[in-house]
Each structure stands twice: as structure tokens, then as C-alpha cells.
Amino acid sequence: MSDQFDYDVVVIGGGPAGYPAAIRAGQNGLKVACVDAWQNRDGKGAFGGTCLNAGCIPSKALLESSELWHRAQHEFAVHGIQASGLSLDLAAMQKRRATIVRSMTGGIAALLKGAGVTAMFGRGKLLAGRVVEVTGQDGKVTQLRARHVVLASGSEPTALKFMPFDGQQIIDSWGALELDAVPKRLCVIGAGVIGLELGSVWRRLGSEVVVLEALESLLPAADAQLAAEAGKHFRKLGLDIRLGAKVSGAQPGKDGVTVRYTDAKGEQSVMADKVVVAVGRRPYTAGLLGEGSGVSIDAHGSIVVDEHCATGAENVWAVGDVVRGPMLAHKAKEEGVAVADRIAGKYAHVNYALVPAVIYTAPEIAWVGQTEAQVRAAGAACKIGVFPFAASGRARAMESSAGFVKLIADAASDEILGVHIIGPMAGELIAEAVLAMEFRGSAEDLQRTMHAHPTLSEALHEAALAADKRAIDNLNR
Ligand SMILES: Cc1cc2nc3c(=O)[nH]c(=O)nc-3n(C[C@H](O)[C@H](O)[C@H](O)COP(=O)(O)OP(=O)(O)OC[C@H]3O[C@@H](n4cnc5c(N)ncnc54)[C@H](O)[C@@H]3O)c2cc1C
């Protein structure tokens, strides 16, 4: 590196997009700094971004704990386990969540160090000529001259103009993860992934949960068969999901918040002790770009990049939630790694057609590739294999036999076009489908791959067989 630069690469943001970019750049022998502005409630800095501090990891910790609580109450007896005197210690549950978060975010700091990355807590701003101005937590300002800059500043929750977050009664997803008491009445605005996961957590822990969704259908991005099955299970759990409900206002009062909405029947309202606004997230670029940075932002607030995550400015890249595409940690990570490899002149690839989607509800939901409707709209003749978990010995043994695997393959070439799973460990099972599809595998490839018995993965095997009406463990219709 010439004296002209302090670093080969400066990464702004240490979430799932930024920290992998920094680590891979370090592995590639480059001199790297990673600067992150995240501050936890105690004011301390932490790496890991939204995902580790306030998203993926804490939500999964609470989903796991609340699911165990639910099963202890509703399922143990089926196994012949009579448990009496069960009680909920929410403080211990929340302590476990916080401990997991602390150890995971501390782990990121260790990984950055291990890759030789200079890690800094502070706010980075890109100035002209790839100078990054860093304002430390103590207010000290330094300037870093970088050969390459990677922008990975993530996203923030979208607020509703007419009901701004107050941190008490009207809260965002981070607030909903840190409640210290189970609200009697919870209103979740938005039946997206985050709303459904958080609604499930608090419903299982005892809240009456109303979910208001403006769209007329649940999970419109999912395969319709999957979404219909999911709706049944959410309602069975007791989530009161109201579709076509357009929220128009909220009135906090001493007995709770009155949330007003309109639906097909007209003006409606619902009372809640807490309201979680989970209507989506938007790219976060506040204070990120100085005069002359050369980086453009589109109408949605995303940093404009090409298919290689290059911004219009020379040697400035952007990855993760702050650019187009699904706001998912694994997509962010792949982009971060790919950019670090490109900077080092190596081959890199991100297959945007195969970004798996997972919803960690019970049953879990996961899919990759095209839905049946998308395949049919494209005019391709397809064959479909469905295998219910009710016919899986392992699922029955787990008392988790709800749901199915649906595999869609091209009728002529046999290539797998989409896999849609609702059922136990769907998020784990989808990995096999992603791998098969990454290699452009066929239904026959899966059919001829041996799957251990009894495992949940046999359901995918059988769904592939069912696509050719050759399932063994289910009737072929
Ligand atoms: C409740 C919830 C649950 C979720 N669950 C999942 C899940 O199960 N699976 C999944 O794939 N995704 C999940 N997500 C989404 C996931 O968290 C994001 O897609 C992911 O965090 C995006 O990574 P990122 O690095 O692009 O952004 P972020 O994680 O937001 O990280 C950006 C970082 O940059 C920092 N930063 C911003 N501006 C600056 C600046 N100027 N200077 C320095 N630092 C800056 C921020 O403080 C932050 O630390 C969830 C999100 C939420 C809210």
C-alpha cells in the first residue's frame, strides 16, 4: 500500500454486511479498518449491527424460549410428562437473551482482531477522495485515507408518521425484544416476518395479540399454499390477524393505546397496552455521505449500486440492507464477502435468485426459488411434489407433524425451480434445496441422493420423488 493511504479498505458499519467484508479483506492480506456506530442501551459500542444486537439473534433466543414454554404447557402431557407448578420467569428469559447477544457481539470483536482488522467504535462519514472522517464516541475526529471504502450502514425501522415511536407504548422491534413484562394486550402493526415472529413470542408468553395488516393476503411473497397453511397455524396459536386493516392513527391514554384502522367494514379500533410498529425497515444513511462523496441515493433511500455492489464513485462499494434487495443478514454477508474478494482481484459471486427466506415461527417457514404462481405466470410447464410431515416418522416422533415440503421442478428439464417448506426445522432443511439449486440440480438428483432415516430431510427426498409420482412413504395422487 502506498503512503498515500492509511488503509487499503475502510468499512463503515460492523453488521452482517460490514464485519464479514472486513474479515475477508483482512484474510486477503489487506490493511483494513472497520468503524461501527452501534450503541447499546448502556451507551456501550458493540459490533454485529441490527442482526446481533436487536434482530436475528435476540429474536431467535426469545422464539426458542417462548416455544419451550408453550410446549411445556401444551405438549408435555402428550409425551406422558406431567408437569405441575410451571411458572414463567421473564427476567431470566431476558437475561439469557442478553447474555447470548453479549457473547456473540464480543465474538465479532475477537474475529475482527483475529483477521488483523483495526476495529473502531465511532461514526464514519465518507468525504470526497475516499477520506473517511471518524467521530469517536468521545467526540474525537480523525480522518482515514482509504484505497477502497465499503459502506455497510444497514437499515432502521420505519415509523408511521401519525404514531411516532415513544419507546413506552409505541415501540419498534428492538423495544419489543426487551419488554420486561408480558403485555396483556399487544397490537402488532404489520404481518411481515418481524411482526409475525414477535407476535408469536408474546402470544406464547400469554399476551392477547392482534396483528393489523394493510394487505388483503398473508405473506404475499410466499407460495400461496404455504401462506394458507401458515395462516391456519398462526390462528391456532391465537394470533388475531386482521387483513386489509389500514391503520390511520393511535391515541395513547392511561388505559392503553387506541389504534384506529379502516377495513372493508369501515372504521375500527383496537385497544392495546403496547403497540409494536413492524411495517418494514428503510436504508440508513443519516450523516454517512459528505460533500463530494460521489455516492447516489435512490427514491427508496438505498445507495445506488450495480450488480457487483459498486457505487458510481471510484473504489466505493455498498453492501447489505443499505442497498437494493431483500433485507436479510445472509444476503448482506454474501455481498460483504464478495466485495472484499473483488477488491483483492478475486472471483466473487452472489446468486440473487437463490436467497433463502425463513420465518422462525412454529411451524417454521422457509423457501427458495420461484413460487408455483411465478412458475405458472412465466408459462413454464412444471411438476409438483408435496410431502406432508404427518408422513415423516421423525416429525411424528418430535410431535411436530404439521406442514409439508413442496418441490417444483421444470416438467421438461427436471431442474428444481422452487422449494417451499412449512414444518419443523424448515430453516435448516431449506439449505439442501439451496445447494441443489445452486448446482442447478434436478428432482432426480434429489431422488437419487440417500437421506438418513429417520430424519426430517427425508421429507425433501420424498417431495422430489412425489414430483414424479414415485413417493414411497405417501400415496401418489
Ligand atoms: C427483529 C429483527 C429480526 C430479524 N431477523 C432476521 C433473521 O432471522 N434472519 C435474517 O437474515 N435477517 C433478520 N433480520 C434482518 C437483519 O438484521 C438485517 O438484514 C441485517 O442486520 C443487515 O445487515 P447490515 O450489516 O446491512 O446492517 P445492520 O445490521 O443494520 O448493521 C449496520 C451497522 O452499521 C452501523 N452504522 C450505521 N451508520 C454508520 C456510520 N455512519 N458509521 C459507522 N457505523 C454506522 C450501525 O450502527 C450498525 O451497527 C432481522 C431484523 C430485525 C429487526
Ligand as a Chemical Component Dictionary entry (heavy atoms), coordinates in Angstrom:
data_LIG
# 
_chem_comp.id                   LIG 
_chem_comp.type                 NON-POLYMER 
_chem_comp.pdbx_formal_charge   0 
_chem_comp.three_letter_code    LIG 
# 
loop_
_chem_comp_atom.comp_id 
_chem_comp_atom.atom_id 
_chem_comp_atom.alt_atom_id 
_chem_comp_atom.type_symbol 
_chem_comp_atom.charge 
_chem_comp_atom.model_Cartn_x 
_chem_comp_atom.model_Cartn_y 
_chem_comp_atom.model_Cartn_z 
_chem_comp_atom.pdbx_ordinal 
LIG C1  C1  C 0 -36.299 -8.086  14.827 1  
LIG C2  C2  C 0 -35.483 -8.457  13.618 2  
LIG C3  C3  C 0 -35.276 -9.790  13.322 3  
LIG C4  C4  C 0 -34.519 -10.144 12.216 4  
LIG N1  N1  N 0 -34.332 -11.460 11.959 5  
LIG C5  C5  C 0 -33.613 -11.836 10.881 6  
LIG C6  C6  C 0 -33.368 -13.207 10.622 7  
LIG O1  O1  O 0 -33.808 -14.084 11.354 8  
LIG N2  N2  N 0 -32.629 -13.522 9.538  9  
LIG C7  C7  C 0 -32.133 -12.567 8.689  10 
LIG O2  O2  O 0 -31.472 -12.912 7.704  11 
LIG N3  N3  N 0 -32.330 -11.252 8.929  12 
LIG C8  C8  C 0 -33.056 -10.875 10.003 13 
LIG N4  N4  N 0 -33.230 -9.535  10.259 14 
LIG C9  C9  C 0 -32.650 -8.556  9.316  15 
LIG C10 C10 C 0 -31.153 -8.379  9.588  16 
LIG O3  O3  O 0 -30.985 -7.933  10.905 17 
LIG C11 C11 C 0 -30.549 -7.406  8.610  18 
LIG O4  O4  O 0 -30.820 -7.816  7.288  19 
LIG C12 C12 C 0 -29.046 -7.307  8.786  20 
LIG O5  O5  O 0 -28.720 -6.881  10.084 21 
LIG C13 C13 C 0 -28.439 -6.346  7.754  22 
LIG O6  O6  O 0 -27.074 -6.227  7.968  23 
LIG P1  P1  P 0 -26.304 -4.869  7.629  24 
LIG O7  O7  O 0 -24.892 -5.100  8.037  25 
LIG O8  O8  O 0 -26.584 -4.477  6.242  26 
LIG O9  O9  O 0 -26.972 -3.769  8.542  27 
LIG P2  P2  P 0 -27.048 -3.623  10.160 28 
LIG O10 O10 O 0 -27.107 -4.945  10.812 29 
LIG O11 O11 O 0 -28.135 -2.658  10.403 30 
LIG O12 O12 O 0 -25.661 -3.009  10.533 31 
LIG C14 C14 C 0 -25.275 -1.733  10.162 32 
LIG C15 C15 C 0 -24.290 -1.207  11.181 33 
LIG O13 O13 O 0 -23.735 -0.003  10.688 34 
LIG C16 C16 C 0 -23.690 0.934   11.731 35 
LIG N5  N5  N 0 -23.659 2.283   11.151 36 
LIG C17 C17 C 0 -24.652 2.948   10.514 37 
LIG N6  N6  N 0 -24.209 4.146   10.088 38 
LIG C18 C18 C 0 -22.913 4.228   10.463 39 
LIG C19 C19 C 0 -21.910 5.215   10.327 40 
LIG N7  N7  N 0 -22.146 6.361   9.685  41 
LIG N8  N8  N 0 -20.699 4.966   10.855 42 
LIG C20 C20 C 0 -20.428 3.805   11.481 43 
LIG N9  N9  N 0 -21.341 2.834   11.647 44 
LIG C21 C21 C 0 -22.563 3.048   11.139 45 
LIG C22 C22 C 0 -24.935 0.645   12.538 46 
LIG O14 O14 O 0 -24.824 1.173   13.850 47 
LIG C23 C23 C 0 -24.925 -0.881  12.524 48 
LIG O15 O15 O 0 -24.151 -1.400  13.558 49 
LIG C24 C24 C 0 -33.959 -9.140  11.377 50 
LIG C25 C25 C 0 -34.153 -7.795  11.686 51 
LIG C26 C26 C 0 -34.893 -7.457  12.790 52 
LIG C27 C27 C 0 -35.078 -6.005  13.115 53 
# 
loop_
_chem_comp_bond.comp_id 
_chem_comp_bond.atom_id_1 
_chem_comp_bond.atom_id_2 
_chem_comp_bond.value_order 
_chem_comp_bond.pdbx_ordinal 
LIG C1  C2  SING 1  
LIG C2  C3  SING 2  
LIG C2  C26 DOUB 3  
LIG C3  C4  DOUB 4  
LIG C4  N1  SING 5  
LIG C4  C24 SING 6  
LIG N1  C5  DOUB 7  
LIG C5  C6  SING 8  
LIG C5  C8  SING 9  
LIG C6  O1  DOUB 10 
LIG C6  N2  SING 11 
LIG N2  C7  SING 12 
LIG C7  O2  DOUB 13 
LIG C7  N3  SING 14 
LIG N3  C8  DOUB 15 
LIG C8  N4  SING 16 
LIG N4  C9  SING 17 
LIG N4  C24 SING 18 
LIG C9  C10 SING 19 
LIG C10 O3  SING 20 
LIG C10 C11 SING 21 
LIG C11 O4  SING 22 
LIG C11 C12 SING 23 
LIG C12 O5  SING 24 
LIG C12 C13 SING 25 
LIG C13 O6  SING 26 
LIG O6  P1  SING 27 
LIG P1  O7  DOUB 28 
LIG P1  O8  SING 29 
LIG P1  O9  SING 30 
LIG O9  P2  SING 31 
LIG P2  O10 DOUB 32 
LIG P2  O11 SING 33 
LIG P2  O12 SING 34 
LIG O12 C14 SING 35 
LIG C14 C15 SING 36 
LIG C15 O13 SING 37 
LIG C15 C23 SING 38 
LIG O13 C16 SING 39 
LIG C16 N5  SING 40 
LIG C16 C22 SING 41 
LIG N5  C17 SING 42 
LIG N5  C21 SING 43 
LIG C17 N6  DOUB 44 
LIG N6  C18 SING 45 
LIG C18 C19 SING 46 
LIG C18 C21 DOUB 47 
LIG C19 N7  SING 48 
LIG C19 N8  DOUB 49 
LIG N8  C20 SING 50 
LIG C20 N9  DOUB 51 
LIG N9  C21 SING 52 
LIG C22 O14 SING 53 
LIG C22 C23 SING 54 
LIG C23 O15 SING 55 
LIG C24 C25 DOUB 56 
LIG C25 C26 SING 57 
LIG C26 C27 SING 58 
# 
